[in-house]
Amino acid sequence: MLMRDINLLLPSAIRTMRSSLRDVSRQQIPFTVDGLIRQGLPEKFASQVREAAKELGGERLVVARFIEELFAMNHETFEAHESLMKWINSHDAGKGEEIKARVRGILNAWYEDEFGPGYLESVMPDDEETVQDKARIFVNHLF
Protein backbone atom coordinates (compact mmCIF):
# COMPACT_ATOMS: atom_id res chain seq x y z
CA MET A 1 0.00 0.00 0.00
CA LEU A 2 1.31 3.40 -0.91
CA MET A 3 1.98 5.94 1.83
CA ARG A 4 -0.52 8.42 0.38
CA ASP A 5 -3.20 5.70 0.55
CA ILE A 6 -2.41 5.18 4.23
CA ASN A 7 -2.61 8.94 4.77
CA LEU A 8 -6.13 8.95 3.33
CA LEU A 9 -7.22 6.70 6.20
CA LEU A 10 -5.75 8.84 8.97
CA PRO A 11 -7.67 11.57 10.80
CA SER A 12 -7.24 14.89 9.07
CA ALA A 13 -7.95 18.46 10.11
CA ILE A 14 -8.89 19.19 6.50
CA ARG A 15 -11.51 16.44 6.35
CA THR A 16 -12.78 17.40 9.81
CA MET A 17 -13.22 21.02 8.70
CA ARG A 18 -15.06 19.98 5.53
CA SER A 19 -17.36 17.70 7.55
CA SER A 20 -18.27 20.39 10.04
CA LEU A 21 -18.80 23.05 7.35
CA ARG A 22 -20.81 20.74 5.09
CA ASP A 23 -23.61 20.51 7.64
CA VAL A 24 -23.98 24.15 8.67
CA SER A 25 -26.63 26.52 7.39
CA ARG A 26 -25.79 29.78 5.63
CA GLN A 27 -26.08 31.76 8.84
CA GLN A 28 -23.51 29.61 10.63
CA ILE A 29 -20.67 29.68 8.10
CA PRO A 30 -17.76 31.41 9.86
CA PHE A 31 -16.78 34.32 7.60
CA THR A 32 -13.77 35.23 9.73
CA VAL A 33 -10.30 33.79 10.10
CA ASP A 34 -11.05 33.16 13.78
CA GLY A 35 -14.10 31.18 12.65
CA LEU A 36 -11.86 29.04 10.42
CA ILE A 37 -9.48 28.49 13.33
CA ARG A 38 -12.42 27.27 15.45
CA GLN A 39 -13.26 24.89 12.58
CA GLY A 40 -9.71 23.48 12.62
CA LEU A 41 -7.47 25.69 10.46
CA PRO A 42 -3.92 25.66 11.92
CA GLU A 43 -2.60 29.07 12.99
CA LYS A 44 0.31 29.04 10.52
CA PHE A 45 -2.16 28.88 7.61
CA ALA A 46 -4.60 31.24 9.32
CA SER A 47 -1.88 33.91 9.32
CA GLN A 48 -1.53 33.45 5.55
CA VAL A 49 -5.29 33.88 5.13
CA ARG A 50 -5.15 37.07 7.26
CA GLU A 51 -2.32 38.42 5.11
CA ALA A 52 -4.24 37.65 1.91
CA ALA A 53 -7.33 39.36 3.35
CA LYS A 54 -5.35 42.54 4.06
CA GLU A 55 -3.89 42.60 0.56
CA LEU A 56 -6.89 41.48 -1.50
CA GLY A 57 -10.04 43.09 -0.27
CA GLY A 58 -11.33 41.97 3.05
CA GLU A 59 -11.53 39.07 5.41
CA ARG A 60 -15.09 37.97 4.60
CA LEU A 61 -14.39 37.67 0.88
CA VAL A 62 -11.13 35.76 1.30
CA VAL A 63 -12.62 33.42 3.92
CA ALA A 64 -15.68 32.79 1.73
CA ARG A 65 -13.40 31.88 -1.19
CA PHE A 66 -11.32 29.70 1.15
CA ILE A 67 -14.41 27.72 2.15
CA GLU A 68 -15.53 27.37 -1.46
CA GLU A 69 -12.08 26.19 -2.60
CA LEU A 70 -11.80 23.78 0.33
CA PHE A 71 -14.72 21.85 -1.13
CA ALA A 72 -13.96 22.48 -4.81
CA MET A 73 -10.50 20.93 -4.52
CA ASN A 74 -12.15 17.68 -3.50
CA HIS A 75 -15.02 17.86 -5.98
CA GLU A 76 -17.46 18.11 -3.07
CA THR A 77 -20.34 20.42 -2.35
CA PHE A 78 -22.08 21.65 0.77
CA GLU A 79 -25.51 22.85 1.78
CA ALA A 80 -24.99 26.59 1.21
CA HIS A 81 -22.74 26.36 -1.87
CA GLU A 82 -25.06 28.13 -4.29
CA SER A 83 -25.72 31.03 -1.92
CA LEU A 84 -22.03 31.35 -1.13
CA MET A 85 -21.09 31.49 -4.81
CA LYS A 86 -23.67 34.20 -5.47
CA TRP A 87 -22.26 36.24 -2.60
CA ILE A 88 -18.64 35.75 -3.72
CA ASN A 89 -19.45 36.70 -7.31
CA SER A 90 -21.25 39.86 -6.22
CA HIS A 91 -18.42 41.00 -3.91
CA ASP A 92 -15.17 40.02 -5.65
CA ALA A 93 -14.66 43.50 -7.23
CA GLY A 94 -12.61 42.16 -10.11
CA LYS A 95 -10.10 40.37 -7.88
CA GLY A 96 -11.80 36.98 -8.03
CA GLU A 97 -9.07 35.10 -9.87
CA GLU A 98 -6.30 36.65 -7.79
CA ILE A 99 -8.10 35.73 -4.55
CA LYS A 100 -8.82 32.23 -5.84
CA ALA A 101 -5.16 31.66 -6.77
CA ARG A 102 -3.91 32.94 -3.40
CA VAL A 103 -6.39 30.82 -1.44
CA ARG A 104 -5.61 27.76 -3.52
CA GLY A 105 -1.91 28.24 -2.74
CA ILE A 106 -2.68 28.31 0.99
CA LEU A 107 -4.85 25.20 0.69
CA ASN A 108 -2.16 23.39 -1.33
CA ALA A 109 0.37 24.17 1.42
CA TRP A 110 -2.06 22.86 4.07
CA TYR A 111 -2.71 19.67 2.09
CA GLU A 112 1.01 19.12 1.65
CA ASP A 113 1.58 19.73 5.37
CA GLU A 114 -1.14 17.20 6.28
CA PHE A 115 -0.54 14.51 3.67
CA GLY A 116 2.91 15.09 2.23
CA PRO A 117 3.92 16.04 -1.30
CA GLY A 118 1.96 14.63 -4.21
CA TYR A 119 -1.33 14.23 -2.33
CA LEU A 120 -3.38 16.49 -4.58
CA GLU A 121 -2.18 14.81 -7.72
CA SER A 122 -3.12 11.43 -6.29
CA VAL A 123 -6.79 12.34 -5.88
CA MET A 124 -7.41 14.74 -8.76
CA PRO A 125 -8.95 13.05 -11.81
CA ASP A 126 -6.87 12.84 -14.97
CA ASP A 127 -8.30 13.30 -18.45
CA GLU A 128 -8.20 9.54 -18.99
CA GLU A 129 -9.43 8.49 -15.54
CA THR A 130 -12.68 9.21 -13.78
CA VAL A 131 -13.12 9.69 -10.07
CA GLN A 132 -14.83 6.29 -9.91
CA ASP A 133 -11.79 4.64 -11.53
CA LYS A 134 -9.49 6.25 -8.95
CA ALA A 135 -11.78 5.11 -6.12
CA ARG A 136 -11.83 1.55 -7.48
CA ILE A 137 -8.03 1.51 -7.72
CA PHE A 138 -7.74 2.86 -4.18
CA VAL A 139 -10.08 0.19 -2.78
CA ASN A 140 -8.15 -2.52 -4.64
CA HIS A 141 -4.93 -1.28 -3.03
CA LEU A 142 -6.51 -1.68 0.39
CA PHE A 143 -7.34 -5.33 -0.15
C-alpha positions in Angstrom: 0.0 0.0 0.0 1.3 3.4 -0.9 2.0 5.9 1.8 -0.5 8.4 0.4 -3.2 5.7 0.6 -2.4 5.2 4.2 -2.6 8.9 4.8 -6.1 8.9 3.3 -7.2 6.7 6.2 -5.7 8.8 9.0 -7.7 11.6 10.8 -7.2 14.9 9.1 -8.0 18.5 10.1 -8.9 19.2 6.5 -11.5 16.4 6.4 -12.8 17.4 9.8 -13.2 21.0 8.7 -15.1 20.0 5.5 -17.4 17.7 7.5 -18.3 20.4 10.0 -18.8 23.0 7.4 -20.8 20.7 5.1 -23.6 20.5 7.6 -24.0 24.2 8.7 -26.6 26.5 7.4 -25.8 29.8 5.6 -26.1 31.8 8.8 -23.5 29.6 10.6 -20.7 29.7 8.1 -17.8 31.4 9.9 -16.8 34.3 7.6 -13.8 35.2 9.7 -10.3 33.8 10.1 -11.0 33.2 13.8 -14.1 31.2 12.6 -11.9 29.0 10.4 -9.5 28.5 13.3 -12.4 27.3 15.4 -13.3 24.9 12.6 -9.7 23.5 12.6 -7.5 25.7 10.5 -3.9 25.7 11.9 -2.6 29.1 13.0 0.3 29.0 10.5 -2.2 28.9 7.6 -4.6 31.2 9.3 -1.9 33.9 9.3 -1.5 33.5 5.5 -5.3 33.9 5.1 -5.1 37.1 7.3 -2.3 38.4 5.1 -4.2 37.7 1.9 -7.3 39.4 3.3 -5.3 42.5 4.1 -3.9 42.6 0.6 -6.9 41.5 -1.5 -10.0 43.1 -0.3 -11.3 42.0 3.0 -11.5 39.1 5.4 -15.1 38.0 4.6 -14.4 37.7 0.9 -11.1 35.8 1.3 -12.6 33.4 3.9 -15.7 32.8 1.7 -13.4 31.9 -1.2 -11.3 29.7 1.2 -14.4 27.7 2.2 -15.5 27.4 -1.5 -12.1 26.2 -2.6 -11.8 23.8 0.3 -14.7 21.9 -1.1 -14.0 22.5 -4.8 -10.5 20.9 -4.5 -12.2 17.7 -3.5 -15.0 17.9 -6.0 -17.5 18.1 -3.1 -20.3 20.4 -2.3 -22.1 21.7 0.8 -25.5 22.9 1.8 -25.0 26.6 1.2 -22.7 26.4 -1.9 -25.1 28.1 -4.3 -25.7 31.0 -1.9 -22.0 31.3 -1.1 -21.1 31.5 -4.8 -23.7 34.2 -5.5 -22.3 36.2 -2.6 -18.6 35.7 -3.7 -19.4 36.7 -7.3 -21.2 39.9 -6.2 -18.4 41.0 -3.9 -15.2 40.0 -5.7 -14.7 43.5 -7.2 -12.6 42.2 -10.1 -10.1 40.4 -7.9 -11.8 37.0 -8.0 -9.1 35.1 -9.9 -6.3 36.7 -7.8 -8.1 35.7 -4.5 -8.8 32.2 -5.8 -5.2 31.7 -6.8 -3.9 32.9 -3.4 -6.4 30.8 -1.4 -5.6 27.8 -3.5 -1.9 28.2 -2.7 -2.7 28.3 1.0 -4.8 25.2 0.7 -2.2 23.4 -1.3 0.4 24.2 1.4 -2.1 22.9 4.1 -2.7 19.7 2.1 1.0 19.1 1.7 1.6 19.7 5.4 -1.1 17.2 6.3 -0.5 14.5 3.7 2.9 15.1 2.2 3.9 16.0 -1.3 2.0 14.6 -4.2 -1.3 14.2 -2.3 -3.4 16.5 -4.6 -2.2 14.8 -7.7 -3.1 11.4 -6.3 -6.8 12.3 -5.9 -7.4 14.7 -8.8 -8.9 13.0 -11.8 -6.9 12.8 -15.0 -8.3 13.3 -18.4 -8.2 9.5 -19.0 -9.4 8.5 -15.5 -12.7 9.2 -13.8 -13.1 9.7 -10.1 -14.8 6.3 -9.9 -11.8 4.6 -11.5 -9.5 6.2 -9.0 -11.8 5.1 -6.1 -11.8 1.6 -7.5 -8.0 1.5 -7.7 -7.7 2.9 -4.2 -10.1 0.2 -2.8 -8.1 -2.5 -4.6 -4.9 -1.3 -3.0 -6.5 -1.7 0.4 -7.3 -5.3 -0.2 
